[in-house]
Amino acid sequence: MGLGYAVSIGDPTTLSANLQVVSAGLGITGSTATFIASLATLTMAAAVLSAGALGDLYGMRRLYLVGLAGAAAFSLLAAAAPVAAVLIIARAGVGISLAFLIGLSLALTNAVFSPERRAAAIAAYFGVGYAVSTPMPALGGTLAHAIGWRATFFLVPVIAAIGLLITWRFVPETLRSSRRLDIPGMALFAVALLAFIYGMSRIETGIDAVGLTCIAGGLAAGVAFVVRERSTDHPALDMRVFRSSRFNAAVAAGVVFNIVLGGSMILLAFYLVTIRKESHELFGYLLMPATAMAALAALSAGPIANKFGARTVMVTGLVLMLGGLVVLHSYTLDTTRVTVFVTAALIVIGGALVTTPQAMIMMNSAPADLGGAVSAVKSAVNEGGYSLGPALFALVGINLFLTDSAHDLTKDGVTRADTREALITSHGGHSGATLVNPDQARLIVDQAPNNAIDAIHTLSLIMAAGPIIAIILALWLIKPNR
């Protein structure tokens, strides 16, 4: 099951890391390339609850195998794509296939193992996922440069084929639900998550009318979904699971750690590449050992949770993430690479320690016939949080930066609009506004690194509120194991 999880989180990252090579190979530019990079994530988010519900009804093992076969087939179609339109179709198909993998792999693990072995199994599941997905972007890039851009898509078919053989041989089928398929509920959930994630991606660099409209539409669809599920006799998601305080604390922890994880990775990349002028590859090299350590942490989380309780492991992970944000608050223009690595390691290892008890608590709250749906909700919660983090902190960070720059240079007649225009121009763009004079532009650009550091300091404090709140909720709502 860990192989399916690895494919679902590693495939989108692999394409994003090698997007430039793929785009050059097919002659794709601009917004089309960006759309293709995010398409699998969007379709996966839209289909994840449907995948979980279908698994509950028709057998999780059967549909998990369908997901593996679909991921392999559509990845091969992407590799063979003669034009961008075929690649778009392939990536949409990959996203739907990934929904079955991420929506059912955890549910199968939870269903197959007995309660006393479940914690260790879930920990191993995440450990395999981290270990296999971590090198995928680098391996995809190596294949692309050695063979050609099409080789970027070869990894998923190989991993999926191994997963198919192991699943076919060793994984038993699970009990099926007798509920009817709640198509309206699944449709509302898909619209809610798809609109929200797309809207958040639109406002990362500034307030955008389309983005705000999508976010509002997503929230409205989410409310309609809750109303629908509470009123129907055969819900896709039994809302009674939210009566559990442990379940709600796990959901809150999942949202928080994904917001912090997504936002902090953006901040660290911005610090190294934009402020320090380091290479993109350096950040990847720093993340690889940090993620390998996170895999070991995930593997150990199960036995530790069995001995000390899920709450202890979850709080420990949140404290580590908080420690990473404290280190981030100390950054200067000359912070060492070792410190950057320590920051990334604390955050991703903390996240790995949070995700195992989160999964244990949420899946233990699932009715026997709704394991797929609850597993899908976990994936949706995490996906929504991870999308919210970069958008929220990029938006807040940009506004903090512009405000600080304008404040520092007020005596020189520089306004907030002048600051934005000067920075856009210095990076080769033009917003259409009146250009500031060269002397003002030089002042803005020279002052930019210091103001960017100040913005990172403020954002680290804002992000720190998330783990603190999640720790309080965990201590309050999750009672220690007897």
ABEGO torsion letter per residue (X at the ends): XAAAAAAAAAAAAAAAAAAAAAAAAAGBBEAAAAAAAAAAAAAAAAAAAAAAAAAAAAEAAAAAAAAAAAAAAAAAAAAABABAAAAAAAAAAAAAAAAAAAAAAAAAAAAABBAAAAAAAAAAAAAAAAAAAAAAAAAAAAAAAAAEAAAAAAAAAAAAAAAAAAAAAABBBBBBBABBBBAAAAAAAAAAAAAAAAAAAAAAAEBBAAAAAAAAAAAAAAAAAAAAAAABABBABBAAAAABAAAAAAAAAAAAAAAAAAAAAAAAAAAAAAAAGBBAAAAAAAAAAAAAAAAAAAAAAAAAAAAAEAAAAAAAAAAAAAAAAAAAAABBAABBAAAAAAAAAAAAAAAAAAAAAAAAAAAAABBAAAAAAAAAAAAAAAAAAAAAAAAAAAAAAAAAAAAAAAAAAAAAGBBAAAAAAAAAAAAGBBAGBBBBBAAAAAAAAAAAAAAAAAAAAAAAAAAAAAAAAAAAAAAAABBBBX
